[in-house]
Amino acid sequence: MAVFIRSQKVLGSHIGLLSRVQLIHLQASPLAASAQVAISKFEPDRYLPYEKLERNLQIVKKRLNRPLTLSEKILYSHFDDPEKQDAQRGVSYLRLRPDRVAMQDATAQMAMLQFISSGLPRVAVPSTIHCDHLIEAYIGGDKDLATAKTVNREVYDFLASAGAKYGVGFWKPGSGIIHQIVLENYAFPGVLLIGTDSHTPNGGGLGGLCIGVGGADAVDVMANIPWELKCPQVIGVKLTGKLSGWTSPKDIILKVADILTVKGGTGAIVEYHGPGVDSISCTGMATICNMGAEIGATTSVFPYNFRMKDYLNATGRAEVASEADKYLKSLLRADEGCQYDSTIEINLDKLEPHVNGPFTPDLAHPISKLGQTAKQKGWPMDISVGLIGSCTNSSYEDMGRATAIAKQALSKGVKSKTKFTITPGSEQIRATIERDGQAEVLRQFGGTVLANACGPCIGQWKRDDVKKGDPNTIVTSYNRNFTGRNDGNPKTHAFVTSPELVTALVIAGRLDFNPLTDQLTAADGSKFKLDAPFGDELPQKGFDPGQDTYQAPPSDGNKLAVQVDEKSDRLQLLTPFRKWDGNDIVDIPILIKVKGKCTTDHISPAGPWLKYRGHLDNIANNMFIGAINSENDEANKVRNVLTKEYAAIPATARYYKSKNIDWCVIGEENYGEGSSREHAALEPRHLGGRVIIVKSFARIHETNLKKQGLLPLTFVNPSDYDKIKPDDRISILGLKNFAPGKPLTCRITHTDGKNEDIQLNHTFNDLQIEWFRAGSALNRMKEISGR
């Protein structure tokens, strides 16, 4: 595999932004008609853009004069200016026109608050809000949903009313997880969709580029401003052989994570191809693309094929499939002879089922080696809870394969030895597996069917079977397993695998059970071995849509009101961040020098904090509380450089802010990996942060920091991290000549008064430098529009 080297050369311009913002009333959408086929059943007056996309692509191909990957075809066909846009992979900044925006309820609060601040009357592209993040798992689906509706009524009412006023579709709580709803209703081959959640790439299972972003990026697109993305490299994953037996689509991405690690996909799109692709169902491809977020990939994609067509037909979109067929070769498949920046080849005939973890999704174990490794490492062998479902693995096929295992156990008089939960991905999946009997079988097996929501996967789990701090093991079909991610317990060893393997493991109740080779004991004392699972790819009777949970926006919402109570502790209107004062940043303290991994979960944890996602000042009280201080190896305990006393990180930041003292953070590799949550950028900015200096950034978080007016900078020499002490003062010099591709100087002032200068790189382009000078991207938008 090739080694990826980040290029510091950046290109980009801001030409035409003013006119585009002002023309929003006249130019409501960038979509061009394609045979008048509706883009979704909920937007009958918006049409598939294939004709325009093909026309744009032909312009770009004539200029580039080379075969293109599928990723390039989809991206380049969405250029704002196909005649002039530079397209050098890993170097150019692309200005793109996405087809639509999707927002989950936790991030939609801040996105809609920012859109309200823009002063614009209505979103310019099809957009939706999905209520999936605020439902805590505890008792079971119906009761947990009812509790969430009561506890979160203020937030749901705000999102529903804001959606109605500004033209955004609203999926009510109980509808399902955003990515499943998008796959069932909105994704289509060749789409360019941005979503305010890191697992938005799930839509790549339907042959589109679906990319996770922060809320500020969503605001840009909803405001009819071209969206910027550094032109990704393309990693080709060639699949040969075919899936069979116990091996599932999940095992493909678990193996890719093993190969590339949590940052190996940074700055790249992962493009799957080869003869093995056709052995994977559409929803299986979505599983693979979904978890591509765990390798840092910009997104992942599969080529359009008959599996996707079958899924489109089954979900009531036969016209979309027929239209896509017309553009199969020109737009929806890679050109023969196209070149990838690096390639991986996986033989599916030889791929063994995998279990990855604990504490990181790239620590891979073939099932045949898991037990031995767990014993050597001293991991808790007994499984305390098995959890299946989530946005990654909650398809009809997933539920069917898990049910096949449960049926075998029940036929032998045995059930799950552990607690076992099932999270349907959508109301449609829930209703269909209830009708077809899978849900009842899983309940008989010992399972609890949770609400159609994210639940334990994102930490929305009121867990009371173990005490915090007690070592224990859980196995899940989720996508992410960072420390404390699921239950807030840093001693929970979380492993991710396929739903069917989770189901098999909980029958034995131990990590050292291998269902491919080991036997189980039936109720009568006899021994039996599990057969490989099978589940129908699609329901034979068709999908049952279940309850109607969608609220369409009215055609004109101008007279509608969106109320935010000034006394609310859940919602707070935004105050603009202050502009850059034109001077260098001089002698600011280090709030924390972070040791080791620093994900967005460390910077702004979810779980109980989710309820404050619409109130910046309140949620800022969780800032960096999970990050480890290099000075004392403790979380949420830093030294105040003024008082010399140790205190919680948010309290220390607030103290500095009260004294009008800015501060910075020092970090290590892949800083900000994980969720797309922009609160991890908003909170530091709100509490006085100005600069984040690290060895490397995760893509989404780096952009989020820029959007909020912070300076994300990287060490030219990563070993310079060791030169900085937690009680040093930091100056950033050369800001008056801040320019793309030009490093900045960092002056380290030690406590003995001695100075030491080092060089810092950045990836700012001209437009992003304007964000910094204006104080934020939103400030710059308002400057340009004159609002």
Phi, psi and omega in degrees: 000146179287153174269132181271129178239122180292128176271138179265357178282125182231149179231158177160160179214169182239018184294134173086358183296318181300312183295326181290321177295319182289335183271010185304325182289331183269332185240084189287336185205145176279358185285139173248149187293147173227096179054024176056037174266124185297143180292333172198164180291343180272350181228069186294344181260007175245137190240156177304137187265022189302320182299315179294319181298316179295321179296314178300317184295321179297324177297314182291318182296324179295323179289317185279326176055050176205159176296145183246146171288165176299318180303316180295318181302314182291315180297309187291332177288348178256016177300141173292324180225084184295339180288328190238343186299124175288147184218068178255115185301132179081000185231303187291152168260123183267140173252114193240158177241087179298155181280331181197170181232139174232138183227132171274160193297330181290318180272336181296330180302308181290324179298315180290325175298321177290320178296319176302318180295337181289338180081005181280149189276336187196148180292150186267340181233158177306129185219150181219154174243138185232121183270094184225342189267344190258012182259113183274131178279130179208294185264309183169172190310298187297314183291320179294322179294317179298318178298316181297320180297325178286310184295323187254017185306317182300318181289315179298319178296320177298311182295320179295316182288322177294321177298316180296318184290321188255010172083030183250128176295144186235118175263117188290162175302137185100348179295320183134182183280138186314314188288327177290319178297319178297316180296320183286335191231329194241326181293147174209157181303128179088359180291148166245109185236137172247144181222146183274053176203141187292342181262018173307328180304351174314324182295348176297343175294345175250022171079022177242170173260108181243120195235131177283135182219172171277166182299328181294325175295319178298321178299318177304311183293318179294336178270007178070029176259134178305140180268135183260138177213132174294129186305114186287152164285170182232119176264122178268128175246108181270124180254124175244171183069202178207153178291142176198163175063228182282341183288133187234170175304326181301325182293333178295311182287329176295324176289319178298320178297323177299318183286314189267340185068178187290349178236004184291342179260003184302131179077016184221154168261135176265120184244115181272143180201176177106169186295337180289343183301319186291350178272001183251134176292164178301314181290332174293321175297322178297320177304314182296314181294321180305309186278359172300339176300332183284351174253011177080008184294146174301314171190180177224157185206149173243153177285147178300133179210186185294334178295318178293320179299318177300318181292318177300317178298317183291336180258023172076027183233044181300324180295324177296316179298316180297321179291320179298324179306326184291337186246019186304306185280319187287327189234330194249011173222151176292149175288145175297134180088005179293154184249136174257155179287331171203162182225150173231143175236131180234125177269109185293336177296333184253358184286127180266148174305141184239154170228124184249141178135186359272170170072353176202141184279000181254005177271095193263142177224116168303144185303331181291341183247354186300310184300315180297316180295317181300319179294318179297323183276348181077024178286149178301123185280326181284133179274129181268324180213140170247135185227124177240160183111213182086176181294340183279321188218071179222029180283170176300319179296316179302313181295325179293317180292320176296319180296323179300322177290315181299321180298319179298318179296313182299324180294341178257008176080019179238158180230187175296134177278351184235173168298147187214126181236152180232125178246105175294143183284338183202166175298326179295317177294315180302310183297322183288318180285338171290314180297318187270357171098351181297319182299318180294319177299316181294326175293317178299328179290345181115007184274156173245123179275119182272178179293160176285083187197177182290314175058226186300336181302326181251012179093005177273072187216112175274087187266130182228015180270345174224154177277148177298130182101348178277127177295136178199167181238135170234149174238135186223164171258025182280192184245341191224138184217037177297161182307125177073004187301313189276322187228006180077003181261114182293349180261003176281120178271103184260130179241141179247139181200194180278158179301321182291326178286323173303313183298320178293318183295325182285343174293316177281326179080014183219154179287339185268020175266127177246105185294344179286336185231333189269155178258158175244164180255124179283171181299331181270007178091351178284161180261145176213156179241140181287137171280154177301142186282155172221140175217139177301136179297320181222151182292133182296330180267007184083167179281142171264117184292342182071209182287147177281113185239018183254136175246112178280143178285148176292161181294334179220114181252014185303325185272357179279153182246145172243117185257135172232115181292126180299336181268000183296143172259006180251333184228142182208124175296150187272145172253132183301142174288153183287149180288159172297138185274003177089001183245164172295157176270121192235132171052049177267147180285163174265116179295313177205137167261109188280138176255127174078204185298136177221089179274175175294339174291328176287324184280319181214085183301154178268237179056232183297343181280347182303328184293346180257013184299339178263005182230097188300317184293323180287316182290340177297346177287357175254007188298121176062017184290346177260354183282144182266126180282123181296338183287326185225004181058029179241154176267143174056042176210105181231158180272127174285119186290344179270314182268345183068009180261152176274141180205173176296151184297311179301321180294321178295318178297318179295325177297313178300316181298322180295338179260011181059038179252120175284165181212172180225172178229142176245135183216181184251222188278147173053038181302131178085016177294162177107225186298158178277002190305121181280351175301332178292346173256321181296318184296311176302319179295318181297324183263015171104006178290143179235327189222137172237117183245120185217175177284321175198157182246151163284144190303306186297317184293322178300316178295318179301319179298315178299318182301328183266009174086010176273166177252099172276117186232151180237145178296129171299318175248107184305334180291347177294344173308321184285343179285339185268127177259150184302336181259011175287165170251147186239136173236140175248114188250147178099013184291335178292339177247027180302122184211154178303136176076000183254116182298157175252156179263132174251122176259120178263121177252113182279166183294341177275003178091351180283145180253149177217125182259137174228165181257142180235135175268165175209167179240022179294139167256183184301315181298317182291329175294326175296324175300313181300314182294326180281344181104341176180165176295322179295319176301318182294320178301317181291325176300315184290318183282347180075019182266000000 
